[in-house]
Amino acid sequence: MSRVLVAMSGGVDSSVAAALLVEAGHEVVGVTMKTFCYSETPSHGKTCCGLDGITDAKRVASALDIPHYVFDVEEDFTRDVIDDFVDEYAQGRTPNPCVRCNGNTKFRDLMKRGRALGCDRIASGHYVRAEHTKAGTSLLRGRDHSKDQSYFLWGLPNELLPKLSFPLGELTKNEVRERARALALVTADKPESQEICFVPTGDYRDLLRRRLGAHPALEPGAIVRASGEVVGEHQGYASFTVGQRRGLGGGFPEPFFVLELRPDTREVVVGTHEELFRDEVEVGEVNWLTDAPGSGSAVTVQLRYRAPAVSATVMEDGNGLVLSLTEPQPAVTPGQSAVFFDGDRLLGGGRIVAARVSA
């Protein structure tokens, strides 16, 4: 059996992941990451990422009779996740901080620190499966597709895959809670946190105002049609994302949605639902966990968490990877992830740079 470091947020999922590894006979070490968010507001202590999360993780570790440590990763987390989050919004894109955290701080940096504790593997409470064979390690969707979190793991360093363990990959959320109740863990009925951990107020624009100060992303600009016709005014393009309907004002002859953000002119482009559809997607920062498919290869791509996977063909141009979608998709959003699958197998992913209608 190995010595395994378990990332414990203080939630039920990571608690049960640690418990299952203990039951399996592994030597388990629990670790909670101390990030930027802990000192921001008193109310933030109630989340899995706050002070209560540390306390609950320690209580679970004590119940399981395993050591527990708190790692201060504020500097790394700020650099890799928060700075990127702010910069993406400033450039008119919609980031996914969980992807950045998983690809950097949560696994890469924890593995480095875990080695100092004698750990040779790292585990978490993600609903995803790791398939270890002589040919290598593959990540698969969680057995419970309604909770599957493989979408968030495309950015993992390939060399880390053989060292990863996901004990919840074969379980449903209900089964996880049942296990926690059977073990009388204090986190058994703890609600899931839906907020961004480093946004204590629940409004990401508060963070942007604090970090950006006076910036075009937070200044008024025009709401325009694709034709250039001005149809309204906004108070900052950072408040919008592609596909958004709310916050555009009224008086339109039909419902309008955000089609595009133009940081250079501070314009928010709006149009009808039919105008939201795109069939070509440019993808950057691509990371492959398997052999990269060549130009002309057919792939399945998921363009948003909870969105259905769709068929596409890989094309390449001078700027990188371009996908030709078999069927046009609505609200393809720059900054979000395009994640590639072969059935349940995670192939890799990248960041959406742009989306367009093919000529």
C-alpha positions in Angstrom: 0.0 0.0 0.0 1.1 3.6 -0.7 1.3 6.8 1.3 -1.4 9.0 -0.2 -2.0 12.7 0.2 -5.7 13.6 0.1 -6.8 17.1 -0.7 -9.5 17.8 2.0 -11.6 20.9 1.5 -13.8 20.2 4.5 -16.7 19.0 2.3 -18.3 15.6 2.2 -16.7 14.4 -1.0 -13.1 14.8 0.0 -14.0 13.5 3.5 -15.3 10.2 2.0 -12.4 10.0 -0.4 -10.1 10.0 2.6 -12.2 7.5 4.4 -12.3 5.1 1.5 -8.5 5.1 1.2 -8.1 4.5 4.9 -10.6 1.5 4.6 -8.5 0.2 1.7 -5.4 0.1 3.9 -3.5 3.0 2.6 -1.4 5.3 4.8 -3.3 8.6 4.4 -2.3 12.1 5.0 -4.9 14.9 4.8 -4.1 18.3 3.5 -6.2 21.5 3.2 -5.0 24.4 1.1 -5.1 27.8 2.6 -5.8 30.3 -0.2 -6.4 34.0 -0.6 -10.0 33.8 0.6 -9.7 33.1 4.3 -9.4 36.6 5.7 -11.7 38.5 3.4 -15.0 38.5 5.3 -16.3 36.8 8.4 -19.2 35.3 6.4 -16.8 33.5 4.1 -15.8 31.2 6.9 -19.0 29.2 6.3 -17.8 27.7 2.9 -15.7 24.7 2.2 -12.9 27.0 1.3 -13.1 29.1 4.4 -12.1 28.7 8.1 -15.0 26.3 8.8 -13.7 24.1 6.0 -10.3 23.8 7.7 -12.0 23.0 11.0 -14.2 20.4 9.4 -11.3 18.8 7.6 -9.4 18.6 10.8 -12.4 17.0 12.6 -12.8 14.4 9.8 -9.0 13.6 9.9 -9.2 13.2 13.6 -12.2 10.8 13.3 -10.3 8.8 10.7 -7.1 8.9 12.8 -5.0 10.4 10.1 -2.6 13.3 10.2 -3.8 16.6 8.8 -1.8 19.6 7.6 -2.7 23.1 6.3 -0.6 24.3 3.3 -0.4 28.0 2.7 -0.7 28.3 -1.1 -1.8 31.9 -1.3 1.1 33.0 -3.4 0.8 30.2 -5.9 -3.0 30.4 -6.0 -3.0 34.1 -6.5 -0.5 33.9 -9.4 -2.1 30.9 -11.1 -5.8 31.4 -10.5 -6.8 34.8 -9.2 -4.5 36.9 -11.4 -5.6 34.9 -14.4 -9.3 35.3 -13.5 -9.0 39.0 -13.3 -7.0 39.3 -16.5 -9.5 37.2 -18.5 -12.4 39.4 -17.5 -10.4 42.5 -18.3 -9.9 41.0 -21.8 -13.6 40.3 -22.3 -13.5 36.6 -21.7 -15.2 34.4 -19.2 -12.7 32.2 -17.2 -13.2 29.0 -15.4 -11.1 29.2 -12.2 -11.6 25.6 -11.2 -9.8 24.4 -14.3 -6.9 26.7 -13.5 -6.8 25.6 -9.9 -6.9 21.9 -10.8 -4.2 22.2 -13.5 -1.9 24.1 -11.2 -2.3 24.6 -7.4 -4.5 21.7 -6.5 -2.6 18.8 -8.0 0.8 20.0 -9.3 1.8 22.1 -6.3 0.3 19.7 -3.8 2.2 16.9 -5.2 5.5 18.8 -4.8 4.6 19.6 -1.2 3.3 16.0 -0.6 6.7 14.5 -1.5 8.1 16.4 1.6 5.7 14.4 3.7 6.7 11.1 2.0 3.6 10.8 -0.1 3.9 9.2 -3.6 0.3 9.6 -4.6 -2.4 12.3 -4.5 -6.1 11.8 -4.2 -9.2 14.1 -4.3 -13.0 13.9 -4.0 -13.6 14.5 -7.8 -16.2 12.4 -9.5 -13.8 11.0 -12.1 -12.1 7.6 -12.7 -8.4 6.9 -13.2 -7.7 3.8 -15.2 -4.1 2.6 -14.6 -2.7 0.1 -17.0 0.7 -1.0 -18.3 0.2 1.3 -21.3 -0.3 4.3 -19.0 -3.1 6.1 -17.1 -6.3 7.5 -18.6 -8.9 9.6 -17.0 -12.6 8.6 -17.5 -15.9 10.3 -16.7 -17.3 9.5 -13.3 -19.7 6.6 -13.3 -22.4 9.1 -12.2 -22.6 11.4 -15.3 -24.7 13.9 -13.4 -21.8 14.6 -11.1 -18.9 13.9 -13.5 -16.1 16.4 -13.1 -13.7 15.3 -15.7 -14.4 18.5 -17.7 -12.4 20.4 -15.1 -9.3 18.2 -15.3 -8.0 18.6 -18.8 -5.2 20.9 -17.7 -3.5 18.3 -15.5 0.2 17.8 -16.2 0.4 14.5 -18.0 3.3 13.2 -15.9 1.0 13.4 -12.8 -1.7 11.0 -14.1 0.0 7.8 -12.8 0.1 9.3 -9.3 -3.6 10.2 -9.1 -6.4 8.5 -7.3 -10.1 9.4 -7.4 -11.9 7.1 -4.8 -15.4 8.5 -5.7 -15.3 7.7 -9.4 -17.6 4.7 -9.2 -20.1 6.3 -6.7 -23.1 8.6 -6.9 -23.5 11.6 -4.7 -26.2 9.8 -2.7 -23.9 6.9 -2.1 -21.2 9.2 -0.9 -23.5 10.9 1.6 -24.7 7.5 2.8 -21.0 6.4 3.4 -20.4 9.6 5.3 -23.5 9.1 7.5 -22.5 5.5 8.2 -19.1 6.7 9.4 -20.7 9.6 11.4 -18.6 12.2 9.6 -19.4 15.7 10.5 -19.5 16.7 6.8 -22.2 14.0 5.9 -25.0 16.5 5.3 -22.9 19.6 4.6 -24.4 21.5 1.6 -22.3 21.9 -1.5 -20.6 25.3 -2.0 -21.7 26.9 -5.3 -19.6 30.1 -5.0 -16.1 31.0 -6.3 -13.9 30.5 -3.2 -11.9 33.7 -3.6 -15.0 35.9 -4.1 -16.3 36.2 -0.6 -19.2 38.6 -1.5 -20.6 36.3 -4.1 -20.2 39.0 -6.8 -17.0 38.6 -8.9 -17.3 42.2 -10.0 -16.3 43.3 -6.4 -13.0 41.5 -6.9 -12.5 43.1 -10.3 -13.1 46.6 -8.9 -10.6 46.0 -6.1 -8.0 44.5 -8.4 -8.4 46.5 -11.6 -9.4 49.9 -10.2 -10.2 52.3 -13.0 -10.3 50.0 -16.0 -12.3 50.0 -19.3 -13.8 46.7 -18.4 -15.7 48.5 -15.6 -16.6 51.6 -17.5 -19.8 52.5 -19.5 -20.0 51.5 -23.2 -22.4 50.9 -26.0 -24.7 48.0 -26.5 -24.8 47.4 -30.2 -26.2 45.1 -32.9 -23.8 43.2 -35.1 -24.5 45.8 -37.8 -23.1 48.5 -35.5 -26.5 50.0 -34.6 -26.5 51.3 -31.0 -29.4 50.0 -29.0 -28.4 50.8 -25.4 -25.6 51.4 -22.9 -24.0 49.2 -20.3 -21.9 50.0 -17.2 -19.0 47.7 -17.9 -18.5 44.8 -20.3 -17.0 42.7 -17.5 -20.6 42.2 -16.3 -21.5 40.2 -19.4 -20.8 36.8 -20.9 -21.7 35.3 -24.3 -25.2 34.0 -24.2 -26.4 36.2 -21.4 -29.9 37.7 -21.6 -30.3 39.5 -18.3 -29.1 43.0 -17.8 -29.5 44.2 -21.3 -32.5 46.4 -20.6 -35.8 46.2 -22.3 -37.7 47.7 -25.2 -36.4 45.3 -27.8 -38.8 43.7 -30.4 -37.6 40.2 -29.4 -35.3 38.7 -26.7 -31.7 39.7 -27.2 -28.6 37.8 -26.0 -24.9 38.8 -25.8 -23.1 37.6 -28.9 -19.7 39.1 -28.4 -17.6 41.4 -26.2 -15.3 44.0 -27.8 -12.8 45.2 -25.2 -11.1 47.6 -27.6 -14.2 49.6 -28.1 -16.0 48.6 -24.9 -19.0 47.4 -27.0 -21.3 44.6 -26.0 -22.8 43.1 -29.1 -26.3 41.6 -28.9 -28.6 39.8 -31.2 -31.3 37.1 -31.4 -31.0 33.6 -30.3 -30.5 32.4 -33.8 -27.4 34.7 -34.0 -25.8 32.9 -31.1 -24.8 29.8 -33.1 -21.3 29.2 -34.2 -19.7 26.2 -36.1 -16.0 27.0 -35.9 -14.1 27.2 -32.6 -10.5 28.3 -32.1 -8.8 26.7 -29.1 -5.6 27.7 -27.4 -3.4 26.5 -24.5 -4.2 23.0 -25.6 -3.1 20.2 -23.3 -3.3 16.5 -24.4 -3.5 13.7 -21.9 -3.3 11.2 -24.7 -1.8 11.3 -28.2 -3.0 14.4 -30.0 -5.4 13.7 -32.8 -4.2 14.8 -36.2 -5.7 17.3 -38.6 -8.9 15.9 -40.0 -9.6 13.6 -37.0 -13.1 13.3 -35.6 -13.5 14.2 -31.9 -16.2 14.7 -29.4 -16.0 18.1 -27.6 -17.8 19.6 -24.6 -17.9 23.4 -24.8 -19.3 24.1 -21.4 -19.8 22.2 -18.1 -23.2 20.6 -18.2 -23.4 21.1 -22.0 -23.8 17.9 -24.1 -20.7 16.7 -25.9 -20.9 17.4 -29.7 -19.0 16.0 -32.7 -16.3 18.0 -34.4 -13.4 17.7 -36.8 -9.9 18.9 -35.9 -8.4 21.4 -38.2 -5.2 23.3 -37.8 -4.1 26.7 -39.1 -1.2 29.0 -38.4 -2.6 30.1 -35.1 -3.2 26.6 -33.6 -6.2 24.3 -33.2 -9.5 25.0 -34.9 -12.6 22.8 -34.5 -15.3 22.5 -37.2 -18.5 21.5 -35.4 -20.8 19.0 -37.1 -23.7 21.1 -35.9 -23.6 24.8 -34.9 -23.8 25.4 -31.1 -25.1 28.4 -29.2 -23.1 30.7 -26.8 -19.6 29.3 -27.5 -17.8 31.5 -25.0 -14.2 32.7 -25.1 -12.4 31.8 -21.9 -14.4 28.7 -21.2 -13.0 25.2 -21.9 -13.2 23.0 -24.9 -12.7 19.5 -23.6 -12.2 16.5 -25.8 -13.5 13.0 -25.2 -13.5 9.6 -26.8 -16.6 8.1 -25.2 -15.9 8.4 -21.5 -12.2 8.8 -21.9 -10.8 12.3 -21.4 -8.3 13.2 -24.2 -7.4 16.7 -23.2 -8.7 20.2 -23.7 -7.9 23.9 -24.1 -9.3 27.4 -23.8 -11.7 28.8 -26.3 -10.1 31.7 -28.0 -12.8 32.6 -30.4 -15.9 31.2 -32.2 -17.3 32.1 -35.5 -19.6 31.1 -38.4 -17.6 29.4 -41.1 -17.4 31.1 -44.4 
